[in-house]
Amino acid sequence: MTVLGALLAVHSSTPSLTLFTLDSAPRLRLNESLILKAIRDFAYTLWLFTYSDLKTVFFPTLIFGTAAAPTSSAAQIVPRPVWIWLHLLTFCLSNQCLSPEEDAANKPWRPIAAGRITTENARILRWAMLPVCLFVSAHYGVLLPSVTLALATLAHNELRLDSGWLARNVCNAVGYASFNAGATYAACAAGCDWKATSVAAQVLNALVILTTIQAQDFQDIEGDQLTGRWTLPIAFPRSSRWAMPVLLTVWSVFLAAYWRASPVHTAILVVLGAIPGLRFALGDDASADRTSYRLYNLRQRLEEMDFLAACREGLPYYCAQV
């Protein structure tokens, strides 16, 4: 006999409370089954909101936070991914409420486009998540990154600063930096302060994002034109493409030198910067640009691995003990 069954089983023919009858048992099991199904469906809906950003935001941020954390602590194993996913969900709710028509055409499996939740209810959930994120962040000691990320999300989505390429890139850079900072310091042990190396890694990563995040916009030119966004690939069709191999190669060389990467890692990093860069420069269709963007993300992950490798070697000037 469950607590739920005790609360629901009321015999209507007598004034006294009946906790359980043979006739009510199947009905109670059915009600419990429906409740569990509703919970599963709701959890799946939330997961669908974040699905397309797991590989571009969740896992990269998780890797970065693990690499950049000043201390290695088992206490961060659960808080770090929880913090990242809650904030990613909040951003996705905010973002997907704005363009359900675009998602219906390009990503029909997303919850609003698929009819799993209405735009109004998604918007209510978006604002309900804000105090949840702030409370969790305060508990984990990373309230500042959470507030900064909330402001960047508001500016990017509700205030529609994503419509212009410069403000869009700035919002993306601030957003990624906030994600990385929160992931780095969530539930950090007592005495865990902001090490110069971790801050340098986050600043450099934000600068890379600021100058190269237009990599994600080449594949969405048609959709952005329909929604009125003025992204770099739309504002400067050719020069924005040819700037990519230059920017990615320069950043690869600089970061490899800064983190004192081995010659092999340096060569790999430069090649993985040049390949997507040249693909962007020479490409002219969305399918090729999607592949180039995946390669761009692969290069970003290698940069983070070089940072981790440098720190594990204990380079005294650049690295804290992690």
Secondary structure as the mmCIF struct_conf table of DSSP 4:
data_model
#
loop_
_struct_conf.conf_type_id
_struct_conf.id
_struct_conf.beg_label_comp_id
_struct_conf.beg_label_asym_id
_struct_conf.beg_label_seq_id
_struct_conf.end_label_comp_id
_struct_conf.end_label_asym_id
_struct_conf.end_label_seq_id
HELX_RH_AL_P HELX_RH_AL_P1 VAL A 3 LEU A 8
TURN_TY1_P TURN_TY1_P1 SER A 12 SER A 13
BEND BEND1 THR A 14 SER A 16
TURN_TY1_P TURN_TY1_P2 LEU A 22 ASP A 23
HELX_RH_AL_P HELX_RH_AL_P2 SER A 24 TYR A 51
TURN_TY1_P TURN_TY1_P3 SER A 52 ASP A 53
HELX_RH_PI_P HELX_RH_PI_P1 LEU A 54 PHE A 58
HELX_RH_AL_P HELX_RH_AL_P3 PHE A 59 ALA A 68
BEND BEND2 PRO A 70 THR A 71
HELX_RH_3T_P HELX_RH_3T_P1 ALA A 74 GLN A 76
TURN_TY1_P TURN_TY1_P4 ILE A 77 VAL A 78
HELX_RH_AL_P HELX_RH_AL_P4 PRO A 79 GLN A 96
TURN_TY1_P TURN_TY1_P5 CYS A 97 LEU A 98
HELX_RH_AL_P HELX_RH_AL_P5 PRO A 100 ASN A 106
TURN_TY1_P TURN_TY1_P6 PRO A 108 TRP A 109
BEND BEND3 ARG A 110 ARG A 110
TURN_TY1_P TURN_TY1_P7 PRO A 111 GLY A 115
BEND BEND4 ARG A 116 ILE A 117
HELX_RH_AL_P HELX_RH_AL_P6 THR A 119 TYR A 140
TURN_TY1_P TURN_TY1_P8 GLY A 141 GLY A 141
HELX_RH_AL_P HELX_RH_AL_P7 LEU A 143 THR A 153
HELX_RH_PI_P HELX_RH_PI_P2 LEU A 154 GLU A 158
TURN_TY1_P TURN_TY1_P9 LEU A 159 LEU A 159
HELX_RH_3T_P HELX_RH_3T_P2 LEU A 161 SER A 163
STRN STRN1 GLY A 164 GLY A 164
HELX_RH_AL_P HELX_RH_AL_P8 TRP A 165 TYR A 185
TURN_TY1_P TURN_TY1_P10 ALA A 186 ALA A 187
HELX_LH_PP_P HELX_LH_PP_P1 CYS A 188 ALA A 189
TURN_TY1_P TURN_TY1_P11 ALA A 190 GLY A 191
HELX_RH_AL_P HELX_RH_AL_P9 ALA A 196 THR A 212
HELX_RH_3T_P HELX_RH_3T_P3 ILE A 213 GLN A 216
TURN_TY1_P TURN_TY1_P12 ASP A 217 ASP A 217
HELX_RH_3T_P HELX_RH_3T_P4 PHE A 218 ASP A 220
HELX_RH_AL_P HELX_RH_AL_P10 ILE A 221 THR A 227
TURN_TY1_P TURN_TY1_P13 GLY A 228 GLY A 228
STRN STRN2 TRP A 230 TRP A 230
HELX_RH_AL_P HELX_RH_AL_P11 LEU A 232 ALA A 235
BEND BEND5 PHE A 236 PHE A 236
HELX_RH_AL_P HELX_RH_AL_P12 PRO A 237 TYR A 258
TURN_TY1_P TURN_TY1_P14 TRP A 259 ARG A 260
HELX_RH_AL_P HELX_RH_AL_P13 PRO A 263 LEU A 282
BEND BEND6 ASP A 285 ASP A 285
HELX_RH_AL_P HELX_RH_AL_P14 ALA A 286 ARG A 312
TURN_TY1_P TURN_TY1_P15 GLU A 313 GLY A 314
TURN_TY1_P TURN_TY1_P16 PRO A 316 TYR A 318
#
